[in-house]
Amino acid sequence: MQSLLDQFAAALGKQYVLTDQRDKAPYLTDWRKRYTGKALAVLLPKTTDEVSHIVKLCAASNVAIVPQGGHTGFCGGATPDSSGQQIILNLKRMNQIREIDVANQTITLEAGCILQTIQESAAAQDFLFPLSLGAEGSCMIGGNLATNAGGTNVLRYGNTRDLCLGLEVVTAQGEIWNGMKGLRKDNTGYDLRDLFIGSEGTLGIITAAVMKLYPLPISQWTTLVATKDIASTIALLNLFQKRATSLLTGFEMMTQESLALNEKHFPQMANPLPGHPPLTVLIELSDHESEEHVRKLLETVLEEAFSANLINDAIIASNLSQANAFWQMREHITLAQAEEGANLKHDITIPLSLLDTFIQETDALIRASYPGVRIINFGHLGDGNLHYNIAPPPGSDPNSFNLANEKAIHELVYAQVERCQGSISAEHGVGQLKLDGLRAHKGAVAHDLMKTLKRALDPQNILNPHKVVSI
Ligand SMILES: Cc1cc2nc3c(=O)[nH]c(=O)nc-3n(C[C@H](O)[C@H](O)[C@H](O)COP(=O)(O)OP(=O)(O)OC[C@H]3O[C@@H](n4cnc5c(N)ncnc54)[C@H](O)[C@@H]3O)c2cc1C
């Protein structure tokens, strides 16, 4: 094996081939600390040609590659297995923004660009790059594309897939596919770009992308409202969709229990709405019209919502820093959960028409079978995306609770998801976490087609094996 490591070092430079255990350690455990693997080496390429060279070396030696970006994924997709024979290919050194094309309203960048840097670079040129999520300070666009990340702006701008116009990909054979045209129309047969987006590093390594930009909104108003239940929250969403149409850019729901956890671990993130309402909804409107226009619209819709008994209370952020504080409160729920200890996450989507039924039935089933558990329920409600997470009863050890109950709780929640025609992964992907559940969820035909694709594109099974599908 030494000769392969020597070849890596010759290709990248010795300092970019990490083999020392201490150097490798930060790349081996996932963000949730659920999976820890071993790796022959962690490789840090700088160019697409270097990625291509490494893949060819790995293919010749039949060594599996785990692509990695910011390593913030929730499904263990970027963590190697325990064999110590796989390599991690971390793309963080490929972090150049190649071009901002003002006329075409696109940004061309390398896969290792950090999401927040992309947002800031776009804003510096008066553009909005709308992808936004809690991990934006460390996740990378290659990882966002590979997981088809969602986040808080999907309602208006779509998922990462909807923001991508072109890709550059290194195939399992080490060939470079240049699909970097920034075209909004291109009907030339199979859409290879869409094949690689969301494939979690199992079909190719994304090295660069052309992404859409949008005009930067000039006015933005954010409000927190208190609602009593899911039915009225969905009616409120529908009211905003009708009255504010495309100005509605955020609609996030947080339960009392999820905000209680926030307040416990981050007291500065306490809910400013009084009385601990059952549900708190963060709503954002943004537009290119004047501040007054958007504010007036927001107030009018809120008044209508009060009159229709859809909301009990509301606070409109008086300035940008208060608006940011509202968003921080929403984003801190995930961090508060991590502080609290291991919990059982379900990142699901349910058609909005069945969401109320899903929550009522599933809550009742969970509480009947697991008395005392906390249901930490929040999500991008505007997209029907619920983070339906179960924390053990207060005082009990999370690890032993999860060990004893994980399988049964997942089965219960996912059976409910199927019953309500939902999806077992809304935005976090499959990785190794949901590998087993995928076949049942997709159905035999879809699952077999996925395996056929994997075999066709990666017959040696060297790209992130045993993630998403096993062949
Ligand atoms: C606090 C917090 C909040 C989050 N909020 C959201 C949210 O709102 N919405 C959401 O969708 N996700 C969210 N996530 C999950 C995570 O941030 C996203 O999945 C993100 O897109 C992962 O990007 P990454 O660069 O960290 O990828 P990684 O975790 O490094 O990798 C994820 C997967 O992509 C593959 N991959 C990475 N780079 C490449 C590449 N260049 N080519 C091919 N494959 C590659 C990996 O092999 C792995 O399978 C959150 C995470 C945290 C920690």
PDBQT file of the ligand as one rigid body, heavy atoms in Angstrom, charges set to zero:
ROOT
HETATM    1  C1  LIG A 501     -26.368  23.157  12.294  1.00  0.00    +0.000 C 
HETATM    2  C2  LIG A 501     -26.736  22.468  11.015  1.00  0.00    +0.000 A 
HETATM    3  C3  LIG A 501     -27.861  22.880  10.319  1.00  0.00    +0.000 A 
HETATM    4  C4  LIG A 501     -28.203  22.273   9.099  1.00  0.00    +0.000 A 
HETATM    5  N1  LIG A 501     -29.308  22.701   8.438  1.00  0.00    +0.000 NA
HETATM    6  C5  LIG A 501     -29.622  22.139   7.251  1.00  0.00    +0.000 A 
HETATM    7  C6  LIG A 501     -30.753  22.605   6.516  1.00  0.00    +0.000 A 
HETATM    8  O1  LIG A 501     -31.488  23.500   6.926  1.00  0.00    +0.000 OA
HETATM    9  N2  LIG A 501     -31.005  22.021   5.317  1.00  0.00    +0.000 N 
HETATM   10  C7  LIG A 501     -30.212  21.011   4.817  1.00  0.00    +0.000 A 
HETATM   11  O2  LIG A 501     -30.483  20.525   3.710  1.00  0.00    +0.000 OA
HETATM   12  N3  LIG A 501     -29.160  20.542   5.507  1.00  0.00    +0.000 NA
HETATM   13  C8  LIG A 501     -28.848  21.076   6.704  1.00  0.00    +0.000 A 
HETATM   14  N4  LIG A 501     -27.765  20.601   7.397  1.00  0.00    +0.000 N 
HETATM   15  C9  LIG A 501     -27.013  19.421   6.887  1.00  0.00    +0.000 C 
HETATM   16  C10 LIG A 501     -25.761  19.762   6.052  1.00  0.00    +0.000 C 
HETATM   17  O3  LIG A 501     -25.247  21.029   6.381  1.00  0.00    +0.000 OA
HETATM   18  C11 LIG A 501     -26.069  19.688   4.554  1.00  0.00    +0.000 C 
HETATM   19  O4  LIG A 501     -26.367  18.355   4.211  1.00  0.00    +0.000 OA
HETATM   20  C12 LIG A 501     -24.913  20.170   3.661  1.00  0.00    +0.000 C 
HETATM   21  O5  LIG A 501     -25.389  20.264   2.332  1.00  0.00    +0.000 OA
HETATM   22  C13 LIG A 501     -23.688  19.268   3.692  1.00  0.00    +0.000 C 
HETATM   23  O6  LIG A 501     -22.599  19.947   3.078  1.00  0.00    +0.000 OA
HETATM   24  P1  LIG A 501     -21.087  19.543   3.447  1.00  0.00    +0.000 P 
HETATM   25  O7  LIG A 501     -20.173  20.358   2.613  1.00  0.00    +0.000 OA
HETATM   26  O8  LIG A 501     -20.887  19.620   4.907  1.00  0.00    +0.000 OA
HETATM   27  O9  LIG A 501     -21.071  18.030   2.951  1.00  0.00    +0.000 OA
HETATM   28  P2  LIG A 501     -20.462  16.742   3.666  1.00  0.00    +0.000 P 
HETATM   29  O10 LIG A 501     -21.133  16.492   4.967  1.00  0.00    +0.000 OA
HETATM   30  O11 LIG A 501     -18.988  16.827   3.673  1.00  0.00    +0.000 OA
HETATM   31  O12 LIG A 501     -20.911  15.621   2.627  1.00  0.00    +0.000 OA
HETATM   32  C14 LIG A 501     -22.267  15.290   2.454  1.00  0.00    +0.000 C 
HETATM   33  C15 LIG A 501     -22.392  14.223   1.352  1.00  0.00    +0.000 C 
HETATM   34  O13 LIG A 501     -21.984  14.768   0.107  1.00  0.00    +0.000 OA
HETATM   35  C16 LIG A 501     -20.857  14.076  -0.425  1.00  0.00    +0.000 C 
HETATM   36  N5  LIG A 501     -19.978  15.105  -0.984  1.00  0.00    +0.000 N 
HETATM   37  C17 LIG A 501     -19.427  16.174  -0.365  1.00  0.00    +0.000 A 
HETATM   38  N6  LIG A 501     -18.744  16.926  -1.240  1.00  0.00    +0.000 NA
HETATM   39  C18 LIG A 501     -18.848  16.308  -2.443  1.00  0.00    +0.000 A 
HETATM   40  C19 LIG A 501     -18.376  16.598  -3.738  1.00  0.00    +0.000 A 
HETATM   41  N7  LIG A 501     -17.655  17.685  -3.978  1.00  0.00    +0.000 N 
HETATM   42  N8  LIG A 501     -18.677  15.745  -4.734  1.00  0.00    +0.000 NA
HETATM   43  C20 LIG A 501     -19.431  14.646  -4.516  1.00  0.00    +0.000 A 
HETATM   44  N9  LIG A 501     -19.903  14.327  -3.303  1.00  0.00    +0.000 NA
HETATM   45  C21 LIG A 501     -19.628  15.154  -2.279  1.00  0.00    +0.000 A 
HETATM   46  C22 LIG A 501     -20.264  13.314   0.743  1.00  0.00    +0.000 C 
HETATM   47  O14 LIG A 501     -19.601  12.146   0.305  1.00  0.00    +0.000 OA
HETATM   48  C23 LIG A 501     -21.496  13.011   1.562  1.00  0.00    +0.000 C 
HETATM   49  O15 LIG A 501     -22.141  11.883   1.043  1.00  0.00    +0.000 OA
HETATM   50  C24 LIG A 501     -27.410  21.203   8.608  1.00  0.00    +0.000 A 
HETATM   51  C25 LIG A 501     -26.269  20.789   9.318  1.00  0.00    +0.000 A 
HETATM   52  C26 LIG A 501     -25.938  21.403  10.495  1.00  0.00    +0.000 A 
HETATM   53  C27 LIG A 501     -24.715  20.928  11.222  1.00  0.00    +0.000 C 
ENDROOT
TORSDOF 0
